[in-house]
């Protein structure tokens, strides 16, 4: 324990839930997202489905056990489509899910595939009206002449039913594939980003959006970079950031101009000429960017590193963490099998003191910003027994000294990769998507302290 921050230590991380979906490609999880309270967790998959998990209340018989997550609702968000004008198939895969802050008893979330964003309402019903005057028990309209007395309809209890209904469909605004959606802190607007443009939407208006960033050149042969991710500032509704395939971050202020082609700040690390190689540009592409909860820092992930940037310092990152530097010697084979283009996400813990990101072989990494300690953990079937404690793993670089239980870099399985992770907004609970398996872990110290 360090300054009130619970660190995922070597004997402190246990499994809350392991869910294995069917083995078809459609079941591969493509996004994971906690809601603002952490009581709900949504996953999207390649088959266009969204599965929502709800945290069960703490058991009275076991007051020290944390509530576990169980399936709350499952629904089909997107279907495969075909663009007849361009002769292109639009796959149903869910690229991103974002929750809206809860305003009433219902929950709302945005989900998107490559082209279409949808707003969903998730609500519960545990009562049904009975005793209609003009309808019979089966809902058929009665003959008015047979109605001799009036009664007041009453609400009768029924089994809890979770209803999911589409409230808005935001379509036809993106020429290229949508890679990010982000809800603004004004809770009225959100943005969607594709490879070359970012659009601003009002949650109540589906037939128009405002283009706030457009990096498409007049001649596509002059194209040198694409947008890889975008996110709104958590507190200032006028600020947002977007990352590029060149490794740069641009902070934009919507108060300056309607079209934010000119950034307010450019975050870019100068390249070391001695380290330049054929792969430099590919591995420097930023695959994810996240504001810290405080709004002071930015967390980015490129192929080999995770970086923390201070909004007040554009010249270089505040901190750089090596995620899997042992792969530097393997870039050629990773290029040949296309793994070098994998897009890993990153996440902050609730206090912004620990960061998490995925790697290969079903490994995921955590870095404590205060103590500078780091740990490699594995989400695997071996650890999928409930309350199983995770053991730290260590990868031995090629030619390095190998200790007992070390894994050689040559024996890593590059088909097992953790691209999508999420951290509970206030507690040390994490969700890890490993292809078609979802793992939820919690810090054992956390449950012991409650």
N, C-alpha and C positions, 0 to 999 in steps of 0.2 A: 504494500500500500504506500502510495507516495502523494503527499499533500491532498489526501481525500480522493485521489484518482486510483481506481482499482485496475491493476494491470493484469492482463491475461498471462499469468505465470505458468511455469512448467507443469504444475499440478493443480491448476485452477480453472480449467475449462472443461465443462462436461456437456454432454449431449442432451438437449431437451426433446428434439424431434428429428427423426430421419424419415423422409417420405420418398419412396421410390415410385416414380410413375412408370407407365408401360415403356417398353424399350424402342418404340418407333421414333424416327427422326422428328415427327410432329410433337413429341413429348419433351424435346430438349428445351429447358428453361432459358428464356431469352431476356428476362428482366425480373428484378426483385425490389420491392419497395415497402417500407413500414409507413403507416399513417402517422399523423403528428403526435398522437399519444402513445403509439407503439402497441396499442391493443389489437390492431389489425395488421396483417401482412399480406400483400398481394404479389402473386407471381404471374407472369405471362409466358406463353410458350410459342414454339414455332407453328403449332396448329391453330393459332388464333384464339386460344382459350385463356381465360383469367381465372385463377383459383385464389380465393380469399381465405386466410386463416384467422381465427379469432383466439385471443388468449383467454383461457379459462380462469375464473376467479380462484383465489387460493383456497385450498381445501381446509375445512374446519377440523377435520380429523388429523391433517398434517399441516399445521400452521406455518411450519418452516419451509415447506416446499413451494416453489414458485409455480404459478399457473402455467400449464403447457398450452401449446398452440394446436388447435384442431381445425379441420376443414369447416368453414362457415358457409361458403357459397362457391359454386362453379358455374361459369357461363361462357358462351361463345361470343367473343367480342368482335372479331373480324372474320370474314369469309374470303376465300381466294376470288380475285376479280380479273378482268381482262380489259386492257386499254385498247379499244379497237382502232383508235386513231394512230397509235404508235406501234400496234401489234406487240404489246408487251403484257406479260403476265404480272399481276400484282399479288405477291404472296401474302398470306394471312398472318405471318409472324408478327408478334407484338414486340415492337422495338423499345418502347418505354411506357411506364405507368407512373402517374403522379397523382397523389391524393390532394384534395382541396381541404382546407381546415374545416372542421365540423361546425356548422352553424345551428343545427337543430338535431332532431333524433335520427335523421337519415345521414348516410355518408355519401360523398360524391368523389369520383375518380375520373381522370382522363387516361385514355389508352390510345396508342397510335401504332399503325403499321407503317409501311413505306410512304403512304399517300394520305390516308384519312385518319383524322383524330375524332374520337368519340367521347362524350361526357356521359357517365353512367351514374344512376342513382341506386344506392343499396339501402333498402329499408326493411324493417321487420313488421310482421303482422301477427298478433296473437289473439285477436278478437274478431268476431264476424257479426254483422247485424242480422237479427232475426225478427220476424213479426211484421213483415210488410203488409200494407193494406191492399195493394193492387197487384201483388205477385204471390204465387203459391210457393210451397217449399222448394220446388225445382226451378224457380225463377221464371215460370210462364206467367204471362199477363192474365189476371182474372177477368171474368165478365163482370162489369161494374154493377149490373142489376143484382148480382148475388151478394154484393157487399152490403151487409145490414148493420154492421157496427164498425167503429174505428178503434184501432189500438195504436199504442205508442211503440215503435220499433225499439228493441233493446240490443245491446252488445253482449254476446255470449263468448266465454273463453274458448280458444281452439289451440291446436298444436302450433307452436311457433313456426312461422313460414318466412323465409328470407326472400324478398322480391328484388330482382335486379332489372332495371328498365333503362333504355337509352333515352336521354333527355335532349341531347344536341348531337348533330353530326357536322363536323367542320371538314369540308372536302374541297377539292379542285383548286387548292392554293399552292401546291408544290409540284414543280416540274421534276425535281430530283428527290432522292430518298430522304425522308425525315429521319434525323439521327437523335434529336433532342426535343423535349418539351419541358417547360418550366413555368410554374405558377408564380405570379407576381405577389409581392407582399401587400398589395392593395386588395387582393382576393377578388378582383373584378376582371383582371386581364391575365393572359398567359402568352408565352411566345413558343413558336415552333421553328426549328432550324433544319435546313437540309444542307446539301454540299455547298451551295453557293448563295443561299438567301436565308434571312431570318424574318419571320412574319409576326406581327403583334395582333392578337385577337382579343375581343371582348367575349366573356363567357356566355353572354346572352345573345350574341349576334353571330350567325353562322354563314351569312351570304357575302361577307366581306372581311378582309383583314388588311392591316397596314404593313407595307414592306419597310422594315427599319434597317436592314443591312442587305446590300447586294454587291457581291464581289465578282460577279460574272463579267469577264472582259468582253469588249465588242467583238473580238475575234477569239474563238475558243482555243486557237493554237497558242495564244498568249497566256493561257491559264497556267499558273505556277503553284497554286495552293487551293485547298478546299477547307470548308468549315467542318470541324470534327465533333464539337460539342458546344453547348451554350447554356448559361444559367443566370437567373435573376439574383441580385443581391438579396439577402434574407430580410433586410430592414428598410433599405432605400429603394422605393419603387421605380426610380428613374435610372438606376444603374444596372447594367448587366455585363457579363463577360462572355467572350467566345474564343475558342481555341482553334488552331489551324494545323494542317498537316506539315507545316514548316517548323512546328515547335513553338510558335509564338502565342501569346495571350493578348487580347485586346479588350480593355475596359472601356465601355461606351456610356455616355450620359445622354439620355433622351431629352434633356432640357436644352441641349446645345443646338440640335437640329432635328428635323423630322426624319431625315435619312442619316443614319449614324455611320456613314462610310469613313468619316474621319474619327478615329478613336481619341479618347481622352488620355489613355495611358497604354503603352506598349511594353509588355513584359517579355524579355528575350534574353537568353543566356548566350554570351559570345562563344563562338565555336573555337575549340582548340585545334589549330591547323595541323598539329602533329598527330592528332587522333583521328583525322579525317579518313574515311574509307568509302567504298562503294555503297555501304549500308547506312552511312551516317544520316542521310535525309529520311530514310524509312524508319529508323529506330528513334529519331527525334520527334516524329509525329505524335502529337498529344491525343491520347484516346479518350480521356475523361478530364473534366474540371469540376471542382466542387468548392463553393464558398464554405468557410468555417461557420459554425453557428453564430459566432460573435460578429461575423462579417468583416473581420480584420484581415483574414488570410485566405489564400487560394491554395487548394491541393490539386496537383495535376499528376497524371500518370502517362509516361511514354513506355516504350517497349521494355527498357531495362531498369528504369528508375521511377521513383515517386518523389515529387518535389513540393515543398511548401514555399509559397511566395507571400511576402508582406505587401499589402496594397500601397504602402508608402515607399517601396523600393523596387524600381523597375529594372535595375541593371543586372541583377542576378538573383537566383532563389535564395531564400533564407536558410533552407535546409534541403539536402539531397540525400535520398536513401536508396541504396542499391538493393533492388528486389531480387534479381537473379543474375548477378554479374558473371557467374560461371558459364553463362550461355554465350558470352562474347566470342569465344573460340568456335562456337557452333553456328554462327550466323549464316554461313554459306548453306548448310543443310536445312536450316530453318527457313531460308529463302526459297529453297527448292520445293519444300513441302507446304509452302504458303503460311506456315505458322508465324512468320515474322510480321504478318499483317493482322494478327489477332488483336482485338481491342479490349484491353483489361480496364475494368472500372476501379474506383477507389472510394473510400468512405472515411469520415471522421467519427470518433466517438462523441458522446453527448457533451463532454467538457472540452473538446478540441485538443486533448492532450495525447491521444493515441490515434494513429492512422492505420488503415487496413487495406490490403489489395491482394489480388489473386496471382497465382503462378501455375506452372505445369505440374503434372503428376498428382493432381488434386491437392496441391499445397496452397496454403495462403499465408501471407506475411503480415506481422504486426510490428509497428515501430512506436516506442514510447518517446515522445518528444522531450520529456523532462529528464529522464534517466539515460536516454540514448540507447536503451536496451532494445533488442529485437528478438523475435521468435518466429520460427517456421512451424506451422501446424498442418495436419493432414485431415481432410474430410474424406473418410473412406468407409467401406463396409465393415472393416475391423473395428472401427470406433462407433458403429451405428447401434450398439446396445444402449438403451436408455440409461442416462447418467454415467456413461462411460467417460473416463477422464482421458483427455488428449495428451499424448507425449510429444515433446518437441522433436522435430526432425532436422537433420543436417545433411546438406548435399556437399559431396567432396568434388572439387574441381578436377578436371583432367590432369593427371600427373601429380596431384597433391597427395599429402599423407592421409591415409584413410584410417579412421578410428572405428571401433565396434559400433554397429547400428548406422553408420554413415551410408548414404546412398550415392553411388557413383553417378556423375552427370551423364554417362553413357547409357545408364539403365533407366533414365527418366522416360515416362510415357507421355509423349506430346499430344496424344489424342485425349488425355484426361486433363482438362484445363478449367480453372475457376476464373471465369470472366466477370461474373455478376455477384456482388456482395452488398449487404445492407447492414447498418448498425441501428439498434433501437435508439430513439432520440434521447432517452434519459438513463437507461440502464445498460449494463454490460451484457447485452444479448445480441447475438449476431446471426444473420441468415446468410447461408452460403449455397449458391447454386453450382452443382457439379454435374454438368451435362443434364441428365434427366432425373437427378436426385437433388432434393432440397434438405439441407441440414440446418438445424437451429441449435446453437450452442449458447451456454450462459456461463458466466464466471462463478465458480463455486463459492468464492469469498462473498459474492453478492448475496447468495441465498443464506449463507451462514450469518450474515450481519442482520438480516431481517428478522 
